[in-house]
Amino acid sequence: MFPMGNREGGIDWYSPHQRGIIPIDGFHVPRRLSRLLRQHSFEIRINTAFREVIFACAALEDSWISREIRESYVHLYRIGFAHSVEAWQGAMLAGGLYGVSLHGAFFGESMFHRVTNASKAALVALVERLRDRGYLLLDTQWTTPHLERFGAIDIPRARYLRMLDESMQRECTFFP
């Protein structure tokens, strides 16, 4: 299950019949995007601006990230479970994403950008890091047209739970 803030300020929990994932080995960077990312001078950093990333994600229109959700994820960051992947241009945080790492699974929560393609650069860096460190599962919760461009798919809950169980048998370290 995963949490989402609701309009009343509370938290609802979801376990959809179809779960969105990006198969780590099936991750696809569109050719045009790959070329654009090489042209941008994004510096990728990990966990240097977690609070700024989650606040930027929460500021997006129709955000599900309530105050309680933000506080919960900041706490998970402090104890080493939540992480941010950030795309910087000089001294400016251009975009990024955050999520939770547990054993061999990474649960992507939200992403934002202030500069075109910055969140995509963070996503590419995230998948490279997961591959390099032996992760099995990148959970996106829902599949969106944006994530489908990178190979995101919906899988039935039963298959998701098998993948999750297998991922929990792995000892992977996201950071440092």
Secondary structure, DSSP 8 states (H G I E B T S, - for coil): -EEEE-TTS-EEEE--SEEEE--GGG----HHHHHHHHHS--EEEESSSHHHHHHHHHTSTT----HHHHHHHHHHHHTTSEEEEEEEETTEEEEEEEEEEETTEEEEEEEEESSTTHHHHHHHHHHHHHHHTT--EEEEES--HHHHTTT-EEEEHHHHHHHHHHHHT-------
